[in-house]
């Protein structure tokens, strides 16, 4: 049975909404070549968890990712992807593990940015008023906005690094061309000069 709406309960949910940014965790890690990095979250039945990730640097900007339940069964798996999202609803209590693997690479380290956010399951009996449903909807929306913002930041960093790398290559290629050009000109001048000097000797 629905409980009556009270200002105190409304204030409680509003406070939870304001604290939502603290419940969404963002991380940047470096996964060494031939290694993997694993993390875990303790969930209860019907809890929800979403992991989003983006490779920001290293090699072909790809990584292997998987998320498994307490029994080690893979609930989501990506192979050589640069970005991805996996969402699950816990079917049992326990420790859910997710890993980023760079074992396909033997030389290059990878930089990975990822976010983890979730929703704690609440029975319908605990729903107090429509305002709580709106607050929960806003919390999901804020999580999506935060993920999109961090994705854009990582993409901008990746594109900037690519542009700077291309600029450096163009600069050094231009310098090399100039050196080769002056070397060829100097050789031609020297060759022609020596050719005419030999002619005058006769």
N, C-alpha and C positions, 0 to 999 in steps of 0.2 A: 504494500500500500504506500502511496506517495506521501511523504511527510510535508507539512505545510511550509511554505516559503518564509524565511525569516531574514532580517537584515544582517544578522551575524553570520549566517551561512553564506550569504551573498558576498560579504566582506572577505570571508575565508577563501572563496573561489577566486575573487579578484586578486587577492594576495598571491595565490598559486599561479595565476596568469602572469603577474609581474615577476615572479621567480622563475618562469619558464626558461629564459635564456641560460640559467644556471643548470637546468636539467638536460640541456642539449650540449653534448661535448664535441669539440672539434680538435683534431690532432694533426700534426705533421711529423712523419717518421721517415727515417732512411733505412731501406731494406738492403743490406749488403749483398753482393753477388754470391750466388750459391747458398743463400740463407733464406729463412722465413721468420716472420714476426707474427706472434699469435696473442690474442687478447680474449677475455671472456666476460660474460655478464650472467649473473644469477637471476633467473626468471621463475615466475610461478605460472600455473596453468592459466591460459587466456591472456597473459601479458603479451604485449606487442613490442617488437623491436625492428628498427630499420637502420641499416648500415649503408652509407653512400661513400664512394671513394673516387679519387681522381689522381692519376699519375702526373706529377708536375715536372719531373726531370729524370734523365737517364735513359740511354739506349733508344729503343723504339717507343718509349713511353707506354710500355705494357707491363702487366703484372698478373699473376694467378691469384684468385681469391676464392675462398670457400667458407661457409658457415655451417656448423654441425651441431646437432642436439646432444644432450648428456650421454647418449648411447654411441656417439661417434658417427651417426648417420648424417650424411650431407643433405642439408635443406636448401642450399643454393651454392652454385659453383660457376665461376667464370675463368676462362683460360685465355691468357694473353690479351686482356682488355685494358684500355686506357682509362675507362670510367665505367661505373656501374652502381646499381642500387639493388639491395636485397632486403625484403621485408618478410618477417615471419610472425606467426602467432604461436606461442608456446603451447604444446600439447601435454607437457608434463613439467613438473618442478625439476630444477637442476641447473647445471652450469652449461651455458651455450657458448661455444668457442668459435671465433672467426680469425682467419689467418690470411696474411699477405705473403706470397711466396715469390722469390726471385731466383729460384733454383734453376730456371732455364738459362740464366746468364752466368758466365764464369768470370766476367771481367767488370761489368758495369753495375754500379749501385743505382738504386731507384729511390726517388723521393715521392712519397705518397701522402696525400692529404685525405683525411676521412672524418666523417661525422657519425655519431651514434645517438639515436634518440628513440624513445619508446613511450608506450602508454600502459599505465598500470590498470589492470582490469577492475571494473567496478560493476557490481550487480545492478540490475534494473531497480531493485528495491532501494538502492542508495541514491537514485536520481531525485533531487529535491525539487527543481523547478526548471522551466524552459531556459532561464538565464544560465544555468550550469551547462546545458547542451550548447548554448552559444559560446560559452567560455571554452569548452572543449574543442569546438570547431575552430575558434580563433587560435587555440594552441597548436592544432594541426597545421593551420595556415602559416603561423609564425615559423614552425619547424621547416615547412617547405620553402619559405622565403629565405631562411638562413642557409639552407642547403644550396639554393640557387645562387645566393650571393657568394658563398665560398667557392662554388664551381666557377663563377665568373672571374673571381680573383685568381684562381689557379690557372684558368685559361689565359688570362691577360699576362700572367707571369711567364707562362710557357711561350706565348707568342712574342713577348718582349725578348726573351732569351734567344728565340729563333732569329728574330730580326737583328739583334746585336751580333749573333754568331755570323749571320750572312754578311752584315756590314764589315766585320773583321776580315772575312774571307775575301770580299771584294777589294778591301783596302790592300791586303798583302798581295793579292793577285795583280793589282795595278802597279804596286811597287816592283814586283818581280818582272812585269812586262817592261817597265821603264828601265830597269837594270839591264835586261836582255837587249832592249833597243839601243841604249847607249853603248853597250859592249859591242854590238854588231856594227854600229856607226864607227866606233873607234877602230875596230879591226879593219873595216873597209878603207878608212883613211890611211891607216898604216900600210895596208896592202898596196893601195894605189901609189902612195908615196914611194914605197920600196920598188915598185914596178918602174916608175919613171926614173928613179936613180940608177937602176940597172941599164935602162935605155941610154942615158947620157954617158955611161962608161964606154959604150961602143962609138 
